[in-house]
Amino acid sequence: MRIKFLGHSCVQVDINGTVLLIDPFISGNELAKDIDVADIRADYILLTHGHQDHILDAEVIAKQSDAVIIANYEVASYFGAKGCKMHPLNHGGTYTSDSFSAKYVNAVHTSSFPDGTYAGQPGGFVVQAQNEVFYHAGDTALTYDMKLIPKEFDLDVAFLPIGGNFTMDYKDALLASSFIKCKKIIGIHYDTFGYIKIDQQKARALFDGDNRELILLKIGEEVEI
């Protein structure tokens, strides 16, 4: 499972040749100015909710890649009306293909489209491909529902928001890592703008002190799990 961080909450995951892109917010992110959206290809685009900083580049990338957008009913329908291929889900539902499955799980947040209209309820995804499993929490507070995930899945890695203010912070993310029983955490949703800037050294040290790993990737950096 090869992971490439594209900034904010956007990650590209290559699972045995099938490329998933999650929450593409690139062209609007000054920190990701060296990433060219025109160069990005994906087989599937997973969207956790409707906020602009998670869906901004979804339409462009979906159309240039002929990708399928997987999201809650409202978000999937929004892009379907724009001519994108899509598959709608709701909480507890699972999209299954020949190469992976993606289960839509709970998140505690809000969700609206850039024009302010309702975008359904936010969520996260647990993605499984053979023996590889990861969790992308999307935007969420710490929630006790996370304890349900390890009852069904043995996670290899989890993408958790750590910036605070709009989501849980890295202290809550440490507790979340124990809820989901995953010691390898990749931080997302931090440092993009003022409200969510963190002390990276303190964040890493907190996880190290609990014998857990907090991975903070540079934009464009790749890692294999």
N, C-alpha and C positions, 0 to 999 in steps of 0.2 A: 504494500500500500504506500504509494508515493504521494506526499502532500506538498503543495506549494501555497504559500501565504501571499495573498494579493491585497492585503490591507484591510483594516477595520474588522469586519466579521466574514470577509470573503476568503474562502479557501477552495483550491482546486485539488481534487483527490483522484488519482489514477489507481483503479483497482483492476489489476489484470487486464489492462488495455481499455477498460470502460472509464470514461472521464466524467466525473461529477463536479459541478460548480455550485457552490452554495453562497447565497446572498451577495450577488455581484454589485458592489458599490466601488467603482474604480475611477471613472472619469470625473466624478465630483469630489474625489479625495486628493487633496494637494500632496499628501505624503506618498501617493501612488502614481505620481506624474510620469514616472519612468515605465509604467506598464501601459502598453497600447491595447485598448479594447479590441481593435481590429484584428489583432493577432490571436485572440483567445477563441478556442474551440472547445466545445463540450458535447457530450452525448445527452446529458441530463442536467437541468438546472433546478436545484432545490431552493425554495424560498420559505423562510420561517414566518414572515409576516409582511405587512404592506408598507412599512415605513420606507421613505425614500433612500435612507442610508443602507437599505438591504435589497432594493429592487431596481435601482437606477438604471443599470446597464443590462437588465435581464432581457428586454425585448430585442435590443440590437444583437446581443450574443446568441439568443435563441434562433433568430432568423438567419444569421450568417452561419450558424452551425447546424441548422435543422434539428435543434435540440428539443427535447420534451421538458416542459416546465411542470414540476411537481410541487403542489402547494395546497393550502386549504381551499375550500370550494370558492370562496369569494376572490381570492388572489388568482387562482387558476383561471376562473371565468373571466376576470379582468384581462388577462393576457390572451386568453382564447378569443376574446372579442377583437383583439388587435391582430389576429391572424397567426398566433403562435400555437404550436402543438402543446397540448397540456393534459395533465391528469389530476383531477381534484381529489383531495382527501379531507377527512376530518379526524379529530382526536381518536386514537385507537386504531385507525385505519392503516393499512400497509399496502404500498405499491410493490409489486413483485415483477421482476424481469428475469431473463435467463442468467444475468450476471450479478444481480444484487437485489436486496429488498430494503425498503425504507419505511419505517414505522413513524407516524406522526404522533408525537407525545406532548404532554402539557407544558406550557410556559406561563409565567405570571408577568404580564406586561400589558401594553395597549397595542392597537393596530389600526391604522388608517392609511389611505392612499395620500399621495402628495397634495391632492385637492381637498383633503379633509373628510372625504366620504369613507364610509364603513368598509373595513377590509377583513372582516371576520375575526376570529380569535387567534392569537399568536400561538406558536408551537415550536418544537424542536424536532430533530430527526435522529432515530437510531438506525444506522445503516449496517447491513450485514452482507458479506460476500464470502461464501465458504467459511473459512475459519477466522476471517478478519471482521472486526466489529468496531464501529466508532459512533460517538454521540456528539451531535452539534446542537447545543442548547438554544441557539438563537439569542434573543434578548429575554432575559428572565431574572426575577428575583430568586433567591434561595427558596426552594419549595420542597415540602415533605414528599411530594409525588416522585421526586427523583429516586427515592428508596425503592420504587417499584421496578426500576430499570434493571438492577442486577438480579432480580428474581427471574428475569427472562433472558438476559444477555450478559456475557462475560466480555467487558469492554477492553480493547487494546489501547485506546486513547480517547480522550474527550476534549472537545473545544468548548471552553466555558468563558463567558464574559467576565471581565475582571476590573472594568473601569469605574464602577460605582455610578452614582447619581441617577442614571436611567436604568441601570441593571444592578445586580449584586456586585460587590467589590471583591478584591482578591482574598480578603479574609473570609467572606462568605463562600467564595469559590473553593477554598481549602476544605470547608465543611461539606460543600457539595461533593467534592471528590471522595469523601468518606461515604456519603450517602450512596453514590453510584459505584463504589468499590473499584475505583480506577486511580492508580498512582501516577499515571502519565497524563498531564494536562497541558494542552496548548491554549495559551491565553488569546482571547479575541476581544473586540470592542473596548479598546483602550488607546489613549494617546492621540486619537484622531483629531480631537478638538479640545478646547479648554476644560469643559466640564468633566472630562473623563481621563485626564492625565494622571499617571500614577508614578510612584517611586519604584522603578523596576528592580532595583537592588533589594529593597525591603520585601518586595513581593516574592522574589526568588528565595530569599533567606527564610521567609515564613514557611514556604513549602519544604525547603531543605530540612528545616528543624523538625518536620513531621515525617521525614523519610519519604517525601513525595517529590515529584519533579514538575516544575513549572517551566514550560518551554515558551520562550518569547522570540518568535521568528522575526527577522527583518523582512520587509516587503520584497517579494521576489525570491526569497530563500526557500529552498526545498529540503525536505527531510524524509527519510524512509522509516516507516514503523513496521 
